[in-house]
């Protein structure tokens, strides 16, 4: 086993030397301070893999005899006859060797985490401005992976204005030509239960009625499960003066749309389904078969993991963008913006209340980013502090989230 020793003035420099000579997958065996710096013992990944491979070679299966019983049998029988204890010893050695390898893996991971923490601590001391910006990003609801990526790309002279500009460059807003009310067609609003699909459908319909007239707009619903769901949309339709239709399957939807060809905009309110509901596939198949485009509604009050899961499960070829909802209930906007950026979802509108049609707004990026960071500086039970950053950020890695569009 060819273990090598590396001595350098800092842990980062020692790790750099290890990566140059042994590669990024080298196994860290030990780390200690010495005069003038640190000393790290490392093992090449190829040798480590060879040890792991050798430890997994098959051996003859031992007879299930307790070791103590085998020793007693050895005393009572001739030495040439009793061979079972030797097999038990081989098995024990294999187990010990695997245990040592597991400990080496654990030590490597632990040392890497400690070095990452130390690296972040050193960065905090050298560059407090970055630490403050990192604090604001995390407390605004942006993910640790996106925040880490931004900090890594940040110029030395950057400030929060640079951060807002980068975020604005990476968030897509629907253009006038892409606006669903201007473009028209058939659009379904999809998303989990309680995200505000029915209310948002009515808000969009009201905007279209004001612009094109009630005779150019129609409302459909696929929700025949919830009690009163169809009736709620019918009330909105009666107020707006537009027709409302209930569809149950693909053929029903196809025939209904054929009778609404003269409409400028047809909006479809859908069944509220969790992102892992088995009915989602049937709904997507129905819309794909009839050429229906979709807008995904994202609840701004949901956690990042939940929103990311919703976007992963609902996003697809027919999804043309998203509408963040319940912004009036959300303390921070960073989470929903992070998910929209991560999944490259075009922002069409934002919804911040129950009033129809007042609480639906075109996206104002400057206002949105201002509100995103407005709450981040306030003290709250879930606010992160600088001392917690090294442990949080160490080892956090992810695929690039932002496009390469950074401010100069």
N, C-alpha and C positions, 0 to 999 in steps of 0.2 A: 504494500500500500504506500504510494508515493505522496506523502503529506508534505506540503510546502509552507514555508513561513514567509509572511510579508510584513515589513515594518515601514511605517510612513508617519508623517506628522499628524494627519487626521484620519478618521475612519473613512471618510469619503475618498481620500487619496488612496488608501489601502485597497478599498473596493474597486477603484478604477484600475489599479495594477492587477488585481485578481482577474477582472473581466478581460483585460488585455491578454494576459498569459493563459488563463484557463477557461475563459468564456463566461457568459452571464449565468450559466447553470451550475457553476462551481459550488461545492458544499462547504459551508463555513463550519469549522470544527471548534474553534475557540477564538476569543477576543479578549485582550487584556492591555492595560496601560503599561508602557515601559518608558524609560528615560527618553525624552525627546519625541514621544508620540504614542502610537498604538502598535500592537503586534497581533496579527490575525493568522491563524493556521487554517489552511484550505485544502480540499481534496478535489481533483478533477472529476467532473460529472461522469465521464466514461468509466473511470475506475470504480466510482460509487455504484454505477449501474451494473458493472461486472460483479461486484460483491453481492448486490441484490439478486442478480441472476443466479449466481452460484448458491446462494442461500435457499433458492426456490427449487433446486434440482431434486427430483423425486428420490426418496430413499425407501428401503424395504420397510413395509409396515410392521411396527413392533407388536409383539404379542401382548394383549392387554393384561399384563401381570404387574401389580404394584411393585415399585422398586424395592420396598422393604421386604416383600415376599420373595422377590428374586434373590436378594442377598441371603435370606435364610435358606433357600433352595440350593444356593451355591455352596453353603457350608455343609449341606447334607449329601450332595452328589459329587462325583468325580469331576475334576476341573475340566477334563476333555469333553464332558457331556453337556455341561451347563453353559449355553451360549446366549440365552435370552437377555441377561443384564447388559451385554455389549450393545445389543440393538437399542435397548432403552437408553443407554448413554449417548448413542448417536442422535436419537430423537431429542434428547435434552440439549445437546450441543446445537442442533439446528434451531431449536426454540430460543436459546440464548443468543445465537447469532442474529436472528431476526429481531430480537428485542434490542440489540445494540444498534442495528440499522434504523429501527424506528426512533430510537433516542437521537441518533445523528440527524435524522430528518427534522425532528422536533427542535433540536438545537439550532439547526440552520434557519428554520422559520423564525424562531425566537430572536436570534441574532439579527436577522434581516429587519424584523419589526423594530428592534431597539435602535438599529442604525438609522432607519427611516425616521423614527421619532426624534433622534438626536439631530438629524439633518433638518427637520422642520423647526426644532428649537433654535438651532444656529441661524436659520433663515429669519426667524422672528426677531432675533437680536440684531441681525445685520440690516434688516429692511422692515421697520415697523409699519411703513405705509402699505406694503403688501398685506401685512397681517390685518390691518384695519379693513382693507378692501375685502379680504377673505372673510372676515367676520361679517361684513355687511351682506356678502353674497349668500353665505350659509343661513344667516338669520332672516334673509328675505325669502327663503324657501328653496333656493337653487340647490341642486344635488352636490354632494362632495366631489363626484367625478367631474362635473362641468366646472365647478369652482377651481379644482386643481388644474384643469386644462387652461382656464383663463389665466390663472396666476403664472403658469409656466410660459405663456405667450406674452405676458405683460412687459412692455418696455419699462426701463428704469424710471422714466419721468411720468409714468401714467398716473391717472387719478380716476375718480368715479365717473367723470365725463367720458373717459376712454371706455370704461366698462359699459356704460349705457349705449355708446356708439357701436361697440362690438355686438352687444345683444340685439340692438336694432337692425344691424346688418344681417344677422342670422335668423331673424323672425320674419316670416313672409306674411304680408297683408294682401288680401284680395284686391285686385285692381278694379277700376270701374267696369272694364269689360268682363271681368270674372265674377262680378257681383251677381248673385243668383236672381235678384229681383230685376236687374237690368237684362240679364241674359235670358231669363225665363227657363221653360222646360219643366221636367218632372223631377222633384227633389224630395227625398225622404230624410227625416230627422231621426237619427238612431242614437242609442246610448242606454246605460243602465236605468233601472227604476229610480224615479225621483229626481232625475237630472233636470227636468223642466221641459220635456219635449212638447207636450200639448200647449203650454203657455207660449213657448218660443214659436211654435207653428202659427199660433194666432197673431203674434207680434209681426212675423214676416208677412203674413197674409194682409194685415192692416196696412203695412207700408206699400204693398203691391196694389191694394185697392185704391189708396190715395193717388197713386201714380197712373194706373191703367184703368181703373174702374172695376166694380164688383163683378161685372159680366165676363171679365178676363181672368178671373181667379177661381180656383176650386180647391176644396179640401177633401182629403181622403184619410181614413184611419184603418189600420189593420188590427187595432186593439179591441177585440171582442171578448177579452177575458176579464178585464177589470170592470167592476160594477160602476156604471155611470161614466165610463171613459168616452163612449160614443156620444152620450148625451152632453157631456162637457164641451166637446168640440162642436156639436150641433148648436149649442147656445152661442158660442163664439161666431159660428157661421151666420146665425140669424141676426146677430148684432151688426156684422160686417156686410150682410146681404149677399153672401156667397153660398153655393151649394156644397153639401157635405155628403160623402158616400162612404159606406162600409164595405171593405173587400176582405175576403177570407183566404183566398189561395191565388196561385199564379194565373189561372185561367180567368178568374173573377177580376183580377187586377188588369189583365190584358184587355178584356172586354170593356171595362170601365174607362180605361185610358183612351180606347178607340173612340168612345163617345165624347171625349173631352179634348179633341184635337184642336178645337178653336180657341182654347184657353191659352193665355200667355204664360201663366204659372200655375202648376199643380203641386201642392204641398201635401206630403204624406206623414201623418203622425203614426208612430209605430209602437209596438208592444214594448214595455220596459222589461229588459232581460239582463240578468247578470252576465258578465263577460264569459262565464263558463257554462252558460245555459245551452243545453243540447239543441234548442230551437233556433239558435243563431244561424246555423248552417242552412236551414231551410229558408230563413228570411233572406239571407244573402243570395241564395240560389234563385229565389223569386225575383229579387230586384235585378240580378244579372240577366235573367231571362227576358225581362221587360225593358232593359236599358235605363233603369232608374238610377240617378246619381244620389249620393248620400252625403249628409253633413253630420259629423260626429259631435255630440254635445259632451263637454267635459265639466264636471262639477269642481269648481275652484276650491271648495272646502275639503275635498278628499285628500288623503295622504299621497305622497309621491309614488310609493310602491303600487297603490291601488290605481292611480291614474295611469301609470306606465303600463300596468297589466291591461287596463281597459283599452288603451291605445293599441297595444300589441294584438289583442284579440279582435277588435272591431275594425282596425285599419285594413284596407285592401284596395284593389284596383278601382272600385267604384266610388271610393271616398274622395271627395274633392276638397275637403277642408274641415274645419272645426269651429264651434262657437263655445267659448268658455261661459259658463253660467254661474249664478249665485255669487258674483263678485262682491255684492253688497254684504254677504255673510262671511267672506274670506278675510282673515287678518292680513295675509300676505298673498301676493300673486306669483311669486317666483316659481312655485311648484308647477302650476299649470303652464306657465311660459316655458319652463324647462322641458316639459313633456311635448309641447307643441314643436319646440325646436328639435328635440331628439328624434321625433317621428316625422319631421318635415311636413307638418300639417299647416295649411294656409289658414290664417285667421280671417273669418268673414265678418263677424259681428261679436260684440260682447253683451251679455245680459246681466243686469244687476238689480232685479226686482220682479214683482208679480204684475205690475201694471201693464196693461195692453193699450196702445203700443209703446208707451213712453219709455219703458225700461229695456229698450233694445237700442244699441248705439253702434255707429261705425267705429272702427278701431283707430284710436289716436295713440300712436306709439309713444310719443313724448309723455303724455299723461299716464299711460299704462306703466312705463318704466319708473316714472316719478312715484306712483303709488306703490310699485313693487318694493321700493327701498324706503318708503316713508316710515313703515313700522319697524324696520330692522334695527334701528338704534334704540328703541324703547326697551326698558327692562321688563322681562316676563319670565315665568317659570321655565320655559323651554328655550330661553336665549342662551346661545353658546358664548363662552368667553375665551380669550386668547390662550389661556393655560390648557384648555381642552383640545386645541387644534392639533398638536403633534400626534396624539393618540388617534384622533379621528381621521387625519389625512394620511397617516403612514400606511403604505401599501394599497391605497385606493387607486385602482386603475380601471380604465374602460376604453372602449373604442371611441374615436373622436366623435364628439357631438356637434361641434360647430364647424361650419364651412370655413375655409381659409380666407376669411374676409375680416381683417383686423384693421383698426384705425392706425394711422401713421402719426 
